[in-house]
């Protein structure tokens, strides 16, 4: 067996990537990666799946969902400009969504700060009685 045809079981891929076997099965269920099956039904992954899992993890860590990641992954594996453009549009859209979420969170925190300040003044007045 050559390095290019070497395969590994799910436990080894999990160990090499630090990702649980459960997460790897989820990635497969979401179409983010694929395995071959042995006669006994065991999943086998290619050595190149180590780097694929690392890319998937980074995208999840960036706050992207599996549907968006599925849209971005082909860009990693091709030099097709149309695929790269689609990935770019998806990434910009996700960044804009995150920016809007951050803005809403900052506004909510400011409103909560005002409530905390008002509550602090109220408690101070009650204690002064």
C-alpha positions in Angstrom: 0.0 0.0 0.0 1.5 3.4 -1.0 1.1 6.6 1.0 -1.4 7.9 -1.6 -3.7 4.9 -1.2 -3.2 4.5 2.6 -6.4 4.7 4.6 -7.1 5.0 8.3 -10.0 4.1 10.5 -12.1 6.7 12.2 -10.3 6.4 15.5 -6.9 7.1 13.9 -8.3 10.2 12.1 -9.9 11.4 15.4 -6.5 10.9 17.2 -4.5 12.7 14.4 -6.9 15.7 14.2 -8.1 16.0 17.8 -11.7 15.8 16.6 -14.0 13.2 18.1 -15.2 10.2 16.1 -18.7 11.6 16.7 -17.8 14.9 15.1 -16.3 13.0 12.1 -19.5 11.1 11.6 -21.4 14.4 11.8 -19.1 15.9 9.2 -19.8 13.0 7.0 -23.5 13.2 7.6 -23.4 16.9 6.6 -21.6 16.0 3.3 -18.4 17.8 4.5 -16.3 14.7 4.0 -16.6 11.1 2.7 -15.3 7.7 3.7 -15.2 4.3 2.1 -16.6 1.3 4.0 -14.9 -2.0 4.7 -16.8 -5.2 4.2 -17.6 -5.0 7.9 -19.0 -1.5 7.5 -16.1 0.3 9.2 -15.3 3.8 7.9 -11.9 4.3 6.2 -10.5 7.7 5.4 -7.7 8.9 3.2 -4.6 10.5 4.6 -5.6 13.8 2.9 -8.7 13.9 5.2 -6.4 15.0 8.0 -6.0 18.4 6.4 -9.6 18.5 5.3 -10.7 18.0 9.0 -8.4 20.8 10.0 -10.0 23.2 7.4 -13.5 22.1 8.6 -12.5 22.8 12.2 -11.2 26.2 11.4 -14.4 27.1 9.6 -16.5 25.9 12.5 -14.3 27.8 14.9 -14.9 30.9 12.8 -18.6 30.5 13.5 -19.7 29.1 10.2 -22.5 26.5 9.9 -22.2 23.2 8.1 -24.2 24.4 5.1 -21.9 27.3 4.6 -18.9 25.1 5.1 -20.2 22.7 2.5 -20.4 25.6 0.1 -16.8 26.7 0.8 -15.0 23.4 0.8 -15.0 22.9 -3.0 -12.9 26.1 -3.2 -10.1 24.3 -1.2 -10.0 21.5 -3.8 -10.2 23.3 -7.1 -8.8 26.1 -9.2 -12.2 26.8 -10.8 -12.7 30.6 -10.7 -16.5 30.3 -10.5 -16.2 28.0 -7.4 -13.7 30.5 -5.8 -16.1 33.3 -6.5 -19.0 31.5 -4.9 -16.8 30.8 -1.8 -15.8 34.5 -1.7 -19.5 35.6 -1.8 -20.4 33.1 1.0 -17.5 34.2 3.2 -18.3 37.9 2.8 -21.9 37.2 3.5 -21.0 35.3 6.7 -18.6 38.1 7.8 -21.5 40.6 7.3 -23.8 38.4 9.3 -21.2 38.2 12.1 -20.7 41.9 12.0 -24.5 42.5 12.4 -24.6 40.0 15.3 -21.7 41.8 17.0 -23.5 45.2 16.6 -26.7 43.7 18.1 -24.7 42.2 21.0 -22.9 45.5 21.7 -26.2 47.4 21.7 -27.7 44.8 24.1 -24.7 45.0 26.4 -25.0 48.9 26.4 -28.7 48.6 27.4 -27.9 46.1 30.1 -25.2 48.4 31.4 -27.8 51.2 31.7 -30.1 48.8 33.6 -27.3 47.8 35.9 -26.4 51.4 36.6 -30.0 52.2 37.4 -30.3 49.2 39.6 -27.2 50.2 41.4 -28.5 53.7 42.1 -31.8 52.2 43.2 -30.1 49.9 45.7 -28.0 52.7 47.0 -31.1 54.8 47.7 -32.8 51.9 49.5 -29.7 51.2 51.6 -29.5 54.9 52.6 -33.0 54.9 54.2 
